[in-house]
Amino acid sequence: MNTTSLNLILLGNKWLKLKKQRMQNLLKIAPPDEALYREIMLSLGYPKNKVNFLELALILPYSEIKKLKDKHTIEKALLYRAG
């Protein structure tokens, strides 16, 4: 294995450890389904909108989304809360 491959593996492991630690910290303050929802929303924001998507997850938490009946209603609620 060459140096570049080893560096990529090390960086990947570091990234996974940071992700794991963030999720463990999040699980201390939020139920598992809410923690997963926030992480998914954060990921959907890609680089430029991560903060906006996380804000949306906090404004419209998963506990509220679960109460909504269908996909169309959920989409409307997300769009309304997003502004």
C-alpha positions in Angstrom: 0.0 0.0 0.0 1.4 3.4 -0.9 1.6 6.5 1.3 -1.4 8.2 -0.4 -3.6 5.2 0.3 -2.5 5.1 3.9 -3.1 8.8 4.4 -6.6 8.4 2.9 -7.3 5.5 5.3 -6.1 7.6 8.3 -8.1 10.6 7.3 -11.2 8.4 6.8 -10.8 6.9 10.2 -10.4 10.3 11.8 -13.5 11.5 10.0 -15.5 8.5 11.2 -14.3 9.0 14.8 -15.4 12.7 14.7 -18.8 11.6 13.2 -19.2 9.0 15.9 -18.4 11.5 18.7 -20.8 14.0 17.3 -23.6 11.4 17.2 -22.8 10.2 20.7 -23.0 13.8 22.0 -26.3 14.3 20.2 -27.7 11.2 21.7 -27.1 12.6 25.1 -29.6 15.4 24.4 -32.0 13.9 21.8 -33.8 10.6 21.3 -32.3 8.3 18.7 -34.9 9.0 16.0 -34.4 12.8 16.5 -30.7 12.5 16.4 -30.8 10.5 13.1 -33.2 13.0 11.6 -30.9 15.9 12.5 -27.9 14.1 11.0 -29.8 13.4 7.8 -31.0 17.0 7.5 -27.4 18.2 8.1 -26.2 15.9 5.3 -29.0 17.0 2.9 -27.7 20.6 3.3 -24.5 19.7 1.6 -21.6 22.2 2.2 -23.5 25.5 1.5 -26.7 24.8 3.4 -25.8 22.6 6.3 -26.6 25.2 8.9 -29.9 26.1 7.2 -31.0 22.4 7.1 -30.0 21.8 10.7 -32.0 24.9 11.7 -35.0 23.5 9.8 -34.6 20.2 11.7 -34.6 22.2 15.0 -37.6 24.3 13.9 -39.6 21.3 12.8 -38.4 18.4 14.9 -39.0 14.8 14.0 -41.4 14.4 16.9 -43.7 16.9 15.0 -43.1 15.3 11.6 -44.2 11.9 12.9 -47.6 13.4 13.7 -48.2 14.5 10.1 -50.2 12.0 8.0 -48.8 12.1 4.5 -45.9 13.1 2.4 -47.6 16.1 0.9 -48.4 17.5 4.4 -44.8 16.9 5.5 -43.4 18.7 2.4 -45.8 21.7 3.0 -44.8 21.9 6.7 -41.1 21.8 5.8 -41.5 24.5 3.1 -43.6 26.7 5.4 -41.1 26.5 8.2 -38.1 27.0 5.9 -39.6 30.4 4.9 
